[in-house]
């Protein structure tokens, strides 16, 4: 019988203490099943140590090639590649900046080093995904995505991508025909390189109904309503949970939504909603098991 599966991944594990404390609490309380670690940030060591000590959790690498908080939380590449950093030694702030300056060689070398650093630190990544979508090649570097798939094949990791187009999931501002083409290309690459991916992907930051909410309850209800009608198969969505601290307030003005995303996964209403709608929450390890059995 057809089944709806949903991965809710906690992105930005390792960003800072506020993110680490939130993600670790959500894992320990059984409220999340998957997360990915930023390997270039102040909280990286703590996040990787937790992942290494708890291999039962599906924790992967959040490939980070951009740095949106240039002054409040700066970081640079692990490899020091000249084309993937600006004059201050920081990663480029936006995807457009990154793709306009980077070389394929240095971008993939950085992605490889982030994965291999996690491995050297004792972590067993379950999957790979990408901070801000900078490695999707949507701004001119059209060969970036095949190269990332090739890297995932070499390393043996699943990758966050969408291989089935759902028109309502088309990101805000992206042409629908381009979105459909992107999904088809991803499907071909997934098969070509034998890299497991979700069927569908919701770019949560681009969902209009989740923006400009004034309180947690309205945000929660909009989040759940948007995810109520996911298709059969495996869909992934993502959150950026943090605890409310002076640290996260100093980093980003979007901290209230990140706090709400932490509250969302602690909220019994959330879990009952998915149960009532016959949506099973799974981890990337379960995705891999199901895809390998096909």
N, C-alpha and C positions, 0 to 999 in steps of 0.2 A: 504494500500500500504506500502511496506517495506520502512524503513527510516533509514538513517545513523545519529546517534547521537554521539556527542563527548563532554566529560567532560575534560576541561583543568584546572587541579587543581593547585593552587599556594601553593606549599609546603613551609615549614620553616617559616611561619608567626610566629613572636615572637622571631626569632633568634637574631635580633638586630634592631637598629633604621633604618638602611638602608633597611632592609627587610620590616619592618612595614610600612615605608613611601611609599614604592613601592606598596605593596599589598593594602593599604588603598586607594591610588590614583587610582589603577586599579578598585577597587570596585566602588568608587564614580564616576568614568568616564564611568562605564558600560562596561568595557573591560574584566573583568573576572566575573565568576559566582560562583566559589567554591574555598575554601582555607582550610588549616588545620594548627592548632597552636601547636608549640612546648611548652610544659609546664614546661621546666626545664631551660630556657635560659634567658638572660638579658632583652629581649624585651617581655617576656610573659605577664606581667601585662597590658601593653598597648594594646597588641593584643587581649587579652581576654575582656578587657573593651570595645574595639571597637565591638567585636562580640556580647557582651551582650547588647550594645546600638543599635545594628542593626540586630535584629533577622530575618529581611527579607533576609539577605544574608545566603548562605549555607556555614557555617564555622564549621569545625569539629576539632577533636583532632589528632595531628600527634604524635602517640605514639613513644617516643624517648628512646631507650635503648642503644644507642651508642653515642660516642663523638669523632668524627674524628679530631677535632681541639683541641688537648690535652693542648696545651700551649696558643694558640692565642685566644681561646674562650672556656675555660673549664667549664664543669658542671657535677654535680653528680645526683644520683637518689633522688627522693623525699622521698622514704621510707628508704633510708640508708641501703638497703640489702647488705650483705657482699659479696655475689657471683656476684653481678651485678655492682661492682665497683672495681677499682684497688687499689694499695697501696697508691695512692695519693687522693683517694676518688672520682675520676672521673669515669664516665662510660667507659667501654672498647672502644678502638678506632675503632675496626673492628668487623664485624659480627662473624668472626671465633673466635676472642677472647671472645666475649660475649657468644657464644654457648658453647665454651670449658669450661667456668667457671660457668655459671649461673645455678641456680636451677629453675625448673619450678615454684615452689611455689613463689620464690622471684621475678621472671620475671613477672608473672601474677599479683602479688600484686602491683608491680610498675605500670604496665599498668592500673590497676583498679584505683590506686590513681591519676594518671594523668587525667583520665576521670573525676573522682569525684571532683578533685580540680577545674577543669573547671566548673563543675556544681555548686559547692559551691560559685564560683565567679560570678554566675549569667548568665553563658553562657548556651545556649541550642544547644549542638552539633548536627549537621545534619548527621555526619558520623565519622568514625574512619579510619585512615590509619597508616602507619608505616614507620618511618625514616630509610632509608637504607635497608629496608626489613629484619631487624634483627629478626622479629617474624615469618618469614615464615618457619623456621626450616629446612633450606636447607643445614646446616653444621653439622648435627648430632642430633639435638634436634627435632626429627621427630614428637613428640607429641605436639609441640608448637602451630602449626597452629590450630588443633582441639580445644585446650584450648582457643585460641584467639577468634575463632568463638563462643565458648560457652560463653565467656565474652560479646561479642557483642550481642548475643541473650538475655542474662540477662539484659543488659543495654538498649536494644532496638535500636541499631544503625546499619546502613549500614556499610559495610567494603570494602575497596579497595582490590579487588582480581580479578583473571581472571578465568572464568569457561568455556571458549571456546578457544581452541588452534588455533592460526593463525601462521603458520610456520615462516612467515617473522617477527613476533614479538618475536621469541625466543631470549632471551638475549645472547649477545656475550659471548662465552665460556661455555654455558650450552648445554649439550647433548639434541638433539631434542626429543628423546624418553622420557627423563626425564621431559622435559618441557611439553610434551603432558600428561604424567602421572600426573604431578602436577596440570594441569588444570582440569583433570578428578576428582582428589581427591577434589579439591576446589569446583567443581560442586556438588559433593556428600555432602560435608560439608555444603554448602550453603542451599541445600534442607533440610538436616537433622536438622539444627539449625534454619531454616527459617530466614536467614540473607540475606538481599538484597546486591547484588554486581553488578558491571559492567559485561558485557559479556566478554569483551576483555580488556587487559591492555598492554600498551606500556611502557616499562621501558626506558624512554627517555635517561637516562645516558648511556645506553648500545648500543645505535644506532650508528653504525660506521660512517654513513654518516654525523652525526652531530659533529663529533670530528675534532679537528685541523683545524677549519675554521679561516681564517685570518681577516675577516671583518663581520660586521652585516648582510649585504645583502646576502652574501653567506650562512651564518647560517640560516637566515630566509627562503631562497628559499629551502634549504635542509630540513628544518623542515616541511615546507608546502608540499613538494614533498613526503616525507615519509608518511604523514598523508592523502594524497589525496585518497588513495584506501582502507580506512578502510571498514570493512564489515558492512552489515546491523546489526542493533541492537545498543547497547550502548558500546562505547569504551572509556576508560579513558587514558589520558596522563597527564604528570605533568611538571611543570616548577618551577624555584626557583628565582623569580624576586627580584631585589634589585636596589636601586639607586647607582650611582657611588660616593662613599664617601671614605675618608681616613679610616673610621671604617671598611668597608667591605674589603678594600685592605689589612688591617692588619690581617684580619681573614683568608682569603683564596686566593690562587693564581688563583682560577677559577672564580674570580669576573667578568672578561669580559663577559663570557658566561651568567652569572646571570643578568648582565646589559642588554645584548642582549635579554634575555627572557622577561625582563620588556618592552623593546622597541618593541618586537614582538607583545605583546598584545595591545600596543598603536597604532600600525601601521594599517592604513586603508587597506593596501594591504592584511594583514592577514584575516581580517573579510570579505573582498570581495572574497578572495580565497575560504573560506569555503562556502560562499553563492553560488558562481558559481559552486561549486562541490556538491551542495545539501546536505551539512553536517550541521546539526543544532547543535549549541553549547547549552548545557544545564547544569544545576546545579545538585548537588546531591539531592536536594529536588524534582526535576522533575524525577530523576531516581527512587526515592522512590515511587512517585505517580504512575509512569508507572508500576513498578514491582508489586505494591500492587493491581493493577487493572488486572493483568494477571490471 
